[in-house]
Amino acid sequence: VSYSWTPQSFLINPNTVNPLAFPDTSIVYTVKTSSMNGICKDQRMVTVEVSPPLVISPPSDTTICENPFWVEGIADRPATWTWALDPAFQNIISVGNPVLLDIPFSSMVYIHVVDDAGCEALDSFYVTNFKLEFDLIDTFVLCPGEGFALEVFLTDPLDTLVNVSWNPSVLFPGGNTMNPATIYIPDPGEY
């Protein structure tokens, strides 16, 4: 049996039963077959539809102070979105769009998008995480007229404290933006 595929555009070995096709636009191929003695012949057509490239817009690089946070990408058609912290997508952090992400540290976020035809797009964006993790003692018992030092303890040694504001400010004779700050309790009560 012999085979002849036309047009031969974008085909590798058009005289085989199953040539490889790599068209960049939709195309109709015709295959003509003939038996060895040439008595039996047939002709069939196959349509190869090529989808346009999947176009996506990832979220912009962003700075966060709170986790989790919402992000959304844009695609030119319905698609499935996968979000990961590595380009090999071994550490998938979410699927869907929009998504609620929890990024514990500043990191690149990688996006893999697949449409219904199986067309894929990859992109990424950077998340700068400025969330300050801190602890403090939340209850003190003092007598009226006593003072005590309040302090914010940063749990991440890489964090730098930019500003502390204690309230009500009238209880802080040395100023309410110090860390540690000394508080003066004039009267019984909760502050």
N, C-alpha and C positions, 0 to 999 in steps of 0.2 A: 504494500500500500504506500502511495506517495501522498505527501501533504504540501500544500502551497498556501501560505497566509499572505493576504494583501489588505491594505498597503503594508509595506515592510517597515514603515516608520516606527521607531522605538521598539523594534523586535530584535531579539538575539536568536539567530538561527531560525528563520521563517519557514524552513522546509522540514521541520520536525513536528511530531504530533502535539507537543506541548512547549512551544517557544516561550521564553520569558519576555514579558512586555513591560516597558517603562515609559508610558506616555505621560506627557505633562499637561495634556488637555484631553477631554473626552473624545473618544474615537470609536468607530465601528470597524471591526476586522471581519474579513471573509476568509474562510478556509475551504479550499477545493481539495477533494480527495479522489484518488483514482486507484483501482486495483492494479496488480502487477501486469495483467494482460491488457489493461485499459478498457475493459468491457464495462465495468461498474464504476460509475462516477457519482459524486454527490457534492453539494455545496451548502454551507451553513454560515450564519453570521452571529457574531457576538458583540455586544456593546460593552465598552469599558468606560465607566463614568469616573472622572477624576474630580474629586471635591476641591473647591478652592482652599488655599491654605487657611488653617485655623488662626485667627488673629485674636490675641489676648492683650489686656492691659493689666499688669499686676498692681497691687497697691503701691503707693509711693513709699520711699524710705520714710520711716516714722520713728518718733520718740514716744515712749510710754512711761507713765509713772505708776500705773496700776495694772495688775493682772487679774483676771484675763481681760482681753480687749477684742472688739469686733473688727474684722477686716473683710474687704470685699474686692474681688477682681472683676474684670469685665471681659466677656468673650462675644464674638460676633454671631454666635449661635449657641443653643443649649449644649452643655458639656459637663463632664465630671471633673471636679477639681480635687487634687491631692496636695497636701501641704506637708513639708518635711524640713528637718534641720540639717540635712546633708544632701548633696547633689545626687547620690546614688539611691535616695529614697529608702534607706534602711531604717531611718528614725522618723516614721510618719507621725505627725502630731494632730492631723485632722483631715477629714474628707468632707467636701461640700463647699458651697459658696452662697452667701457669706458664711463665715465661721467665727467662732469664739476661740481665740488662741491664748495659750498660757506660755509665755516665753520667759523663763526664769533668769536669763542673762542676755546681754546684747549679742545678737546673732544674725546671720544671713538666714532667710527663710526661702526655701525653694518650692516652686509650684510646677506641678505636672498636670496638664489639662488634656482630656481626650473627648472628642465629639462622638456622635452616634455612628459615624462612618469609620471611626478608628484613627482619624487624623489627630496628631499630637502637637502640643506646643509646650515649651519649657521657658521659665523665667524665674526671677528671684527679686527680693527686696530686702533691705536691711532694717532691723529693729534695734534701736538703742533703748536699753532698759535703764531708766534712771530711778526706778522704785527704790526708796530707802527702806531697808529692813531695820527695825529698831525695837528694843525692849526698854521698859522702865518699870519701876516698882509702882503699882497702881493704888496702894493704900498705905497711908502713914497714920499713926496715932500720936498726937502731940498735945501738950498742955498749952493753954493760952499764954501768949508772950514768948513762946519758944520759936526758934528758927530751925530750919532743916535744909540740907542741900538736895535738890532734885536734879537728876541727871538722865539724859537720854543715852542709852548704850547701843551703839551701832553693831548689828550682828554680822555684817560683811565688812571685813577690814579694808576692802577696796573702796567702800563708800566714803565720801567726804560730806560732812554736814555743812550745808549752806546756810540755813537759817532755822533758829528755834524761836518760837514765840509762846511764852507761858501766859496763861490768863487765869484769873483777872490780874492785870498788870500792877494794880495798887499793892499787891501782896509781895512784890519783889523790889525791895529797896535798892538793890544793885542793878536793876534793869531786868526786863523780862525776856531778853534775847541772849542771855548767857547760858552756857552749858559746861559745868553744872551751874545752877542758879540757886541762890539762897532765898528761901521763902520765910516770911514773918507772919505768924498767925496771931492777930490781935484779939479775936473773940472765938468762943467755941462754935462749932458748926462743920459743915462739909463744904469743901472748896474744890 
